[in-house]
Each structure stands twice: as C-alpha cells, then as structure tokens.
C-alpha cells in the first residue's frame, strides 16, 4: 500500500492539542491536494480528529478553519494551478474558499477511538505518558488492520520500548514535529531496530510532501532535540545555583537568562525557553529520560519545586506566554519568581541597569538574534561577535564563554553516545527546531 492509498483514511490521536492540531492542518492540506488530482476522482478521503472531550473538539474546529484559511492565503499561486479546471473560480478569495471547503470536507471529529478502525496511517500526539500511549496503541492494534502504520510525536520515549510494549511488530516510528508544526520545518525521525523498511519509506515520502526537513535521530531517550535542550537547561539551573550567592536568586536567574539570549545571540534565554516548553513538561521529560537512561544527573530540585508550587509556564490558547520562571506582560519578562517569597520579584529599570552593569557591556557592534536572522553575512558577524566575547574579561563575557563551551560539550556528547549520527545532525536540529543562528558544534572558541 503506497502513501497515497494510506492518506485516504488517517487518524490523529490527541488532535486538539498544540501538536496534534498542527499535524491535522498539514494532513488536511495534503488530502485536499490529493482530492484535486484527476486520477483520484471518486476516492473518499477522511481525516479523523480524535480527542477526549467535545469542548476540546469545538476549539479544534475553529482552529482548523482559521489555519486552513491562512494556508490558502499563502498558497494562491499553487491553488490557482490546482483549481485550473474550475472556471467558476475567478478571484483569489473564490479559490481560497474552495480550498478551505475541500480541506474541511475530509474532517471527522470524534471522542471515540473506534473511528480509527479503518485508518491505515495513524498519528499519535498525546501528552508524554508512556503508560497511556501503550494502552492506546494496544487498543488500536486490536481494532485496526495489521498493515496499519503508526507515527508517534513523542519527544523523549524510546520508540522500540513503545513498539515492543504494544506489540506493533515494527510498525511504529518516531515522527517528532516541533511546535508549532504548521510553521516549524523540522521533524526528528526516530526508527527503532525493528522499524519496517516500508514505514521508513512512508515517513520519508510524507516529509517531502509536507516540505519538512527530516533529521534522523537514534532511538535513545530524549533523542537529539530534548537530549540537548534538557541538559542545556540543567546547566542553566546549575549556574543559577552557583551564582545566587553573588546575585541572590532573582539576580542569578536574570543573569543566566540574559547571558543565554543576548551574549549567546539566541532567540530567547534559557529560562524563557523552559517557560515556553512548560516547566511541567520539562519535569516530565526529565523523568522519562531518567527512566530509560543510566544517568541520575537528569533531575532538578528547582524544577520539582516550581512544579510543586504550580508555577508551570506554557501558553494560553491565544499563544501568549504563561508565567513561569519569569512573569510576562505582552510576552516580555517583567518579573522573576522568588521561590523563598513565593511571589514575583518586579524587574525595575533601576535594578536591571545595576544587574547589567555587573555583567558588563555587550561587544561593540552587537546585533541581536532578530537583526541577524535574515542577514546574509550573519556567519561572519557571529564569528566576530564571539571573538570579541572571548577577548573580554567582564563577568558576562566569562559566563557566556563557559556556557558556549558547555553547550558544545553537550552536543558532542550526543554524537559520542550514538544519539546523533553526526555533529551536522545535532546542529540541524538546534538551528531548525530551536531557531538558533548557529549550531552548538562550532569553532568559535578556537
């Protein structure tokens, strides 16, 4: 059975979540495209969107409609070609409306897992709980055809473990989209030892059709993305613990977050990134990795305390940032959670200036991440930036140099332990999945 046939009936489990909904938009667009191919006339296409509550599905309906309209507006040239046989569609708005109608017509919404029984391709995008995932896979395995293929969006649970536990016989592959799937180019692809060659081929072809950059990772818990991010985050937390005697806790969090954003020219500081992912999600991934890896360092008392106090970060439904390590107004940090007082310390302009003076200035000619993003000469400018950083003797420069080295050590460790096949693959994940301007394996310190 080829991919076109499998795409006639697809199910997404956890479809109302951040990841499942984005995957749903991508697959709905591909189904709409297939419907318009003359050779497919008469074929019936169904995309089953399954989640636990009708309330969640109501929100998903609105999201799917809005995202498909956006997709149509960005693809009018392609859509004109697809709808060239429709002489009644004259204006761009007519074509976009037709595309949205064709896309939404394939959608089935349900809270009943049984709707997946006739699917030959199933995406699973539920929360990171291996017991629940295995339970769902066992149910699906009993009701679905034995040639059904499964793609899991897990970001940390070993694929072979899930496959063996559910008895899927190699019909499961890791297909880790990055958030949000509609925008992010990266998909981390993780095959287990017994993953079938057919499934590997299907996963590769699907990635091409969805115009994603596929990066392979080996089946070791955390894979490349979280394998690096979690350890990078733990190092940031360790730096806070080391610096809090000098700066007090709020000052240490501020310093490490600013170092990792401005001095290292990243899109956000490490504590903003942990907040974005979710402190509870960070804690969950730590537990998964600790369960499947012989590494007891994969734990954090600070993360556990934040989770205990229900200071969790994450995003609201509109995409705005929830408070976590940092308090946000219009998605900008304005406070730092004080564990001792259990309240947010306000970042006043006067306090910020005092902290920045302790860290020292950024190098002359500094350009922030956003300013370099589309700069054709960014590699040379980054090299010059880090040459200046390493030549400075300020506290900020020293912290940045040490963090840059640790980040590289973490990345090289992923290669030496066989998580990644090469340094290029590690760099590709961080640059495409985390929007870094440069890979962690570099020669900036040489």
N, C-alpha and C positions, 0 to 999 in steps of 0.2 A: 504494500500500500504506500503510495507516494504522499508527499506533503500536501498536494492539492486535495487529495481524497481525505486526508486526515482533517484538513481545515473545513470540511463540510459540517462537522459537528465537534465543537470544542467546549470544554467546561473550565471555568476558573473558580477555584475554591478560595474563599476569602476575598471575594470580588469587591466588597465595599471598602476595604482597607486602602491605605495610601498606595501600596504596591499593586494589589490586585486590580484596583480601578484603572491605574495607568496601563497595566498589561491589557486590560479589557479594551481600552481605546485603541491600542496598537493592533490587536487581533481583529477588532470590528472593522478597522480601515482595510486591512488585508482581505477580509471576507467580502467587503463591498467591492473591492477591486476585482476579485475573482468572479463575482456575480456578473460583472460587466464584460467579461471575456466571452466572445460569441460561442466558443466551443463549450462553455459551461451553462449555456441556456437550458433551463429546465432543472438544473441542480438546486437542491434545497440546502440553505446554509443556516446553521443555528449556533449561536454563542450563548451558552448557559452561564449566567452570572449568579453564583450561589453564595449566600452569607446567612448569618444566624438570625437576623431579625428583619421584619418588614420595614421598620423605621430606617435601618441602615440601607436597605434597598431603595427606599424613597430618595434618600440622599444621593445614592449612586445613579439613579435615573437622571436627576438634574445634572450631575457631574458629567455623565456620558454625553448628554445633549450639548452641554456647553463646550466640552473638549472637542467634539466632532465638528462643531461649527468653526472653532479656531483652526482645526486641522484643514478644513475645507478652504478657509480664507487664505491659508498659507500655501495652498497647492492648486491654485486656479489654473495654472498652465497645464499641469498634468491632468487635471479633471476635464479640461476642455478636450484633450485628446481622448480620454476615456469615454466621454459623452458625445463624441463627434457624430454619432448616428442619431442623436436626439435633436432634430431640427427645431423642436419647440422650446429648447433651452437657449435663450439669446443672451441675456445679461449674466454677469458673473454670479449675481445673487440667485438666479434661477438654477445654475449649475451647483452652487453650494447647497442649496435647499434639496436638490435631488440627491446629492451625495449623502447628506445627513439622513434623508429618508431611507436610502438604500442601506446605510450603516445601522440605523436604529431598527430596521425591519428584521435584522437577524438576531436581535437580542431577546433572550428569555430570562426573566428574573425569578428566583425561587429561593426558599429556605429549605427545600427538600434535596438532600444529596442524591436521591434516586434519579433526579433529572439527568445525571451524568452517565446513566447506564449505557447509552448508545454512542457516547463520545469515544473517539479513537485517539484524542490528544487532550490531556488534562494538565492544567497549570494549578499548582498549589501555592498559595501566598498567605497562609495564616500566620499567626504570631509564632515566635521561636520557642515552641514547646515540643520536644521530640516525642513525648508520650501521646499527645493529642494528634500530632502528624501521623504517627504509626497507626493509631486507631482509625483515622480517616482512610489511610492507604489500605488497610486490611478490608474495610467496608467496600471501598472502590474495587479492590481486587476480586471480591466475591461477586459483584454485580456487573462488572464491565467485561468486555471481550479480552481474551488472553493476548491479543495483539495491541491492546491499548498502551500508549506510551505516556509517561509522566515526567513533568518538568517541575522541580521544586525551586522556589525562590529563597530557600534557606541561605543565610549569610554565614553560618558557622557550624551547623550539624553535619558530620561526615555522611556522605551520600551512601557509601557502602553499608554503613550501620542502619540507615533508614530502609534501604532496599532489602537487606537480609532480614531485618526485623519484621517487615511487612510481607515478605515472600514474593517480591515482584520479579525476581529472576533476571535482574539486569535491565529492567525497563524503566529505570528512574535515572535522571541526570540532574545535576545542579545547574540552574539557569538563573544566576543572581543578577537581576536588574538593579540599577541604582536609582535612588529617589531624586526627582520623580521620573518614572520610566518613559513618559512621553517626551521628556526633554533630554535626559541623560543618554549619551551614546554608548556607554559601557555596559556589557554583560559579561560577567565572570562565568565561565563554563567549567563545570567540575564533573568529570567522569570517574566512576568507581572502577575497580579492577574488572568487574564483570559486566559493566555497561555495554549493551549491544552495539555493534557497529551501525546497525540501522538507526538507532536512536542518536548516535553521534552525528550521523549524516543529516538526519532531520533537524537536529539542533543547529548545525552549521548552515543549512539552507535557510532556515527560519531567520537566523540572524542577518543574513544577507538581505532578505526581503524587508526586514524591519529597519534596515540601514543602521545596524548596530555594529560597534567594534567589539568583537569577541576576543577575550583573553583567556587562555586556559590556565586553570589552577589545579594542583594535585589535591587528592582527597584527604587533606589533613585539616582538622578542625580550625575554623576561622578563615581558612583559605588565604588569599593574598590581601584583600581589602581589609577585613577585620583583623587578620593576622598582624598587619602593620598598625592600623588605627588604634586598636586596643592597647598595644604595647606603647605606642606614642602617647596615648592618653595617660597610661600608668606612669610614664616618665614625667609628664607634666605634673601629675599629682605628687610624685616623689619630690620634684623641685619645689612645690609649694610647701611641703613638709620641711624641706631643708631651709627655705627662705623665710618662713613665718617668724622665726626668732628675730630676724633683722627688720622685717617689714610689717609684722603682725599678719594674721591670716588674710584679711581682705586685701592688704597690700601685696601679699605674695601671689594671690590669685590674679590680681590686676597685672602684676609684673610678668608672670608667665604667659598670660593671655596676650599681652601686648607684644612680648618678645616673639611669640609664635605667629602672630599676624603681621605686624609691621616689620620687625627686624628680619624675619624669615620670608617675607613677601608671600604670605598665604592669603586665601580669600577670607578666612576668619581665624581667630585664635583658637587654641585647643579646647578651652572651656566653652566657647561659643559652639564649637563643633559637637562636643559632648551633649550640650543642651539641645542642639538641633536634632541629633540622633535620638536623644531621650536618655536620661540617667538610668531609668529602669531598664531600658533596652541594653545599655552599656553593662549594667549589672547582670542581666540575663546572658549576654554573650560571654562575659567572664565565666559564669557558671558552666556554660556549655563547653567552652574551651578547657576549663579546669577538669571537667569530667572526662574528656577524651584525650587529654594530653598530660604527660608526666611533668607538670610544671606548676608547682604550688605558688609561684610568684604571681599567678594570674588571679589576684584578689585585691580588693581595696577596701579598707575600713572606712575611708571617706565616702566612697560611693555607697556603701552599705548604710552609712548614717544619713546621707541625703535621701536615699530611698525610704528609710525608716520614717523620716520626717515628712514624707510625701512631697518633697521638692524634686520634681521629676523632669522638668523641661518638656520637650516635644513641641508640636504645633497645634494651633487651633484649626478648625475646619476651613477657615479662610486662608490658611498658610502662614499666619503671623506666629511669632515665636512665643511660647510659654516661658515663664520664669523658671530658672534652674539655678545653676551656679551664679548666673547673672540675672539681674532684673532688667526687663526690656520695655522701652517706650518707642513705638514706631520701629521696632526691630533693632533699636540701638541700645547698647548696655548703659544703664544709668545707676545700677546698684550691684552690690556683691553680697551673697547670702552669708551671714555671720553665724556659724554653727553654734558658737557659745551663747549668743543672744537669741538665736532662732528668729532672726529678722534681717531685713536687707539694710546694709550699710550704703548710704547715699554717696555717690561719686560726685562731689562738688568740683567746680572748676579749679578752686584753690588747691584741693587735695590732689587732683590729677596732675597739676603743674609740679607739686612737690615730688610726687612719685616719678614723673618723667625726668625731673632733674636728677634724681638718684640713679636712674638708669642711664642717663646721658643721651646726647642727641643721636638721631639717625645720621647716616653718612651724607655728605654733601651730594646734592643731585638725586636724593632719594625719590623714587617713583613708586607709588603703591600698586598693589596687585591689579586693581581695575585699570590703572593707567597703562600697565604693561600688557594687558590681556590681548589686545589686538595689534601690538607693536611688532613690526617685522624684525626689529633689531633687539628683541627682548633678551635673547640669549647672551649677547654681548653686554647688555646693560645689567643683567643679573650677575654675570661674571665680575664686572666692575664693582657692583654693589658688595658682593661677598669678599672681594679683595680688600675693599675699604673696611669692612666689618672686622676681618681678621687682623688688620693693622691697627685697629683702635684698642685702647686699654681701658675703656669705660666698662662699667658693670653690665650694661645692656649688651654690649658687643661680646663680652666674655660669655654671658649666658646664651646668647644666640649661637656663638661658635660651638659651644658644648652641646646645645640642642641639635644643631645641624649634624654634628658627628654622631650623636646617639641615634638620630633618625636614619642615618646611613647604615649604622651597625645593625639596626632592627631589620632594614631591608635586605642587607647581605645575609643576615641570619635566615630569612625566609628562603633564600636560594640554597644556602648550605644545608638546611634541614629538608630540602626537597619539596617545600610548599610551592615554590615557583620554579619553572624550568630555567629562567634566566633573569638577570637584572633588568633587561629590557621589559619583561613582562611585569615586574614589580613597578617600574617607572610608568608603564602604560596604565596600570590600574590607578595609581595615585594621580596621574595627570588627567585621565579621562573620567574617573569616578569621583575624585575629590577636587578636581579643577585646579590642581597645583600647576604652576607655570614651569616647573622643572621636576625631574624625578629625584627621589631620595638618594639614588646611587649616582653620584656625580663627583667631579674632581675640584669642586670649589675650594676645598681646604688644602689642596696640594700646592 
